[in-house]
Amino acid sequence: MAVKGDETRARLVGAARTLVEAKGYHGTGLNEVLALADAPRGSLYHHFPGGKDQLVGAAITAAGREVDDVVADLVAGTPTSKDLVLGLLDALADRMVAADFTKGCPVATVALEVAATNDDLQALCGGVYAGWQRALADALRVDGHGSAEADDLAATVLALVEGALVLARAGRSRVPVEQVGRRIARLLDA
């Protein structure tokens, strides 16, 4: 029985991720999540007694872990922080193109929409971003950057990646990602 419950919970989280990333927090209704997950209403409130906020929080956490996994794989397989960042940028851009630009950063849509109105979700989004920034800074330190410089570069690179994804999604074009990738390469070569 626990396996079936775990599968239902995972389907609900996956459906929420898909819809919230494409349509935003306010544009996603629970009935849509239930329909996409092919789950009964009772399952939603069984697994997420806190309702939509708890479900969206689980979706953000899952999305953050997905990117953490991509970063970990890249750290294991790339020789430099530049390769790591460019690999991450390509992976996110490939994901966006494959979804016909309905997906960008898996956290940004919610972060932008609720930052001023929902402290719990804002903190969760901020925590995911902080984790990504720490991972980038750690990779930069391994490449020989000092601690403060690595922190500054990580913040800059993350902002460039996020901005590129927003511009690419808004313009339905991979060109901003390619432009930012070239600039990041120069920045990290310096």
C-alpha positions in Angstrom: 0.0 0.0 0.0 2.8 2.4 0.8 4.2 1.9 -2.7 0.9 2.9 -4.3 0.7 6.0 -2.0 4.3 7.0 -2.9 3.4 6.6 -6.6 0.3 8.8 -6.2 2.3 11.4 -4.2 5.0 11.4 -6.9 2.4 11.9 -9.7 0.9 14.8 -7.8 4.3 16.5 -7.3 5.2 15.9 -11.0 1.9 17.3 -12.2 2.3 20.3 -10.0 5.8 20.9 -11.3 4.7 20.7 -14.9 1.7 23.0 -14.5 3.3 25.6 -12.1 6.4 25.9 -14.2 4.3 26.5 -17.4 1.4 28.5 -15.9 2.6 29.9 -12.6 1.4 29.5 -9.1 -1.8 31.5 -9.6 -2.5 30.1 -13.0 -2.5 26.5 -11.8 -5.6 25.0 -10.3 -5.7 22.0 -8.1 -8.3 20.4 -10.4 -5.8 20.6 -13.2 -3.1 19.0 -11.0 -5.5 16.2 -10.1 -6.5 15.6 -13.7 -2.9 15.5 -14.9 -1.8 13.3 -12.1 -4.9 11.0 -12.6 -5.4 11.1 -8.8 -8.5 11.5 -6.7 -9.1 14.6 -4.6 -8.7 12.7 -1.4 -5.2 11.8 -2.3 -4.2 15.4 -2.6 -5.3 16.3 0.9 -4.0 13.0 2.3 -0.5 13.7 1.0 -0.6 17.5 1.2 -2.8 18.5 4.2 -1.4 22.0 3.8 -3.0 22.2 0.4 -1.7 24.0 -2.7 1.2 25.7 -0.9 2.5 22.4 0.5 2.1 20.7 -2.9 3.9 23.6 -4.7 6.6 23.5 -2.0 7.2 19.8 -2.7 7.3 20.5 -6.5 9.9 23.3 -5.9 12.0 21.0 -3.7 11.9 18.2 -6.3 12.9 20.7 -9.1 15.8 21.9 -6.9 17.0 18.4 -6.4 16.8 17.7 -10.1 19.1 20.6 -10.9 21.3 19.5 -7.9 21.6 16.1 -9.5 22.6 17.7 -12.9 25.2 19.8 -11.1 26.6 16.8 -9.2 26.9 14.8 -12.5 28.6 17.7 -14.2 31.0 18.2 -11.2 32.0 14.5 -11.5 32.5 14.7 -15.3 33.9 18.1 -16.0 37.4 19.4 -15.4 36.6 23.0 -14.7 33.9 25.3 -13.2 33.5 26.8 -16.7 32.6 23.4 -18.1 30.2 22.9 -15.2 28.4 26.2 -15.8 28.2 25.8 -19.6 27.0 22.2 -19.2 24.3 23.3 -16.8 23.3 26.2 -19.1 23.1 23.7 -22.0 21.1 21.2 -20.0 18.5 23.8 -18.9 18.3 25.2 -22.4 17.8 21.7 -23.9 15.1 21.1 -21.4 13.4 24.4 -22.3 13.6 23.8 -26.1 12.3 20.2 -25.7 9.3 21.6 -23.8 8.7 24.1 -26.6 9.7 27.0 -24.3 7.0 26.1 -21.7 9.7 25.4 -19.2 12.6 27.6 -18.2 14.2 27.5 -14.7 12.1 25.1 -12.6 12.0 27.6 -9.7 11.9 31.0 -11.3 8.2 31.1 -12.2 7.1 30.6 -8.6 9.9 32.7 -7.2 8.9 35.7 -9.3 5.2 35.3 -8.7 5.1 34.8 -4.9 8.2 36.5 -3.5 6.3 39.4 -2.1 3.2 37.5 -1.0 4.0 34.1 0.3 6.9 34.0 2.8 7.1 30.2 3.0 7.4 29.6 -0.8 9.7 32.6 -1.1 12.0 31.1 1.5 11.9 27.8 -0.2 12.8 29.3 -3.6 15.5 31.4 -2.0 16.9 28.3 -0.4 17.1 26.4 -3.6 18.8 29.3 -5.3 21.2 29.6 -2.4 22.1 26.0 -2.7 22.8 26.3 -6.4 24.9 29.4 -5.8 26.9 27.5 -3.1 27.6 24.6 -5.5 28.8 27.0 -8.1 31.0 28.9 -5.6 32.5 25.6 -4.4 33.4 24.6 -8.0 35.0 28.0 -8.5 37.0 27.6 -5.3 38.3 24.2 -6.5 39.5 26.1 -9.7 41.6 28.4 -7.5 39.3 31.4 -7.0 39.5 33.0 -3.5 36.4 32.6 -1.3 35.0 36.1 -1.8 35.7 36.1 -5.5 34.1 32.7 -5.9 31.0 33.9 -4.1 30.7 37.0 -6.3 31.3 35.0 -9.5 28.8 32.4 -8.5 26.1 35.1 -7.9 27.0 36.7 -11.2 26.9 33.5 -13.1 23.6 32.3 -11.6 22.1 35.7 -12.4 23.3 35.4 -16.0 21.9 31.9 -16.3 18.5 32.9 -14.9 18.3 36.0 -17.0 19.3 34.0 -20.2 16.5 31.5 -19.5 13.9 34.2 -19.0 14.9 36.0 -22.2 15.0 32.7 -24.1 11.6 31.7 -22.9 10.1 35.1 -23.5 11.5 35.2 -27.0 11.0 31.5 -27.7 14.6 31.4 -28.9 17.8 29.7 -27.6 19.9 32.7 -28.8 20.0 34.5 -25.4 21.3 31.3 -23.8 24.0 31.0 -26.5 25.0 34.7 -26.0 25.2 34.4 -22.3 27.1 31.1 -22.6 29.8 32.9 -24.6 30.0 35.7 -22.1 30.2 33.3 -19.1 33.0 31.4 -20.9 35.0 34.7 -21.2 34.2 35.7 -17.7 35.4 32.4 -16.2 38.5 32.4 -18.5 39.6 35.7 -17.1 
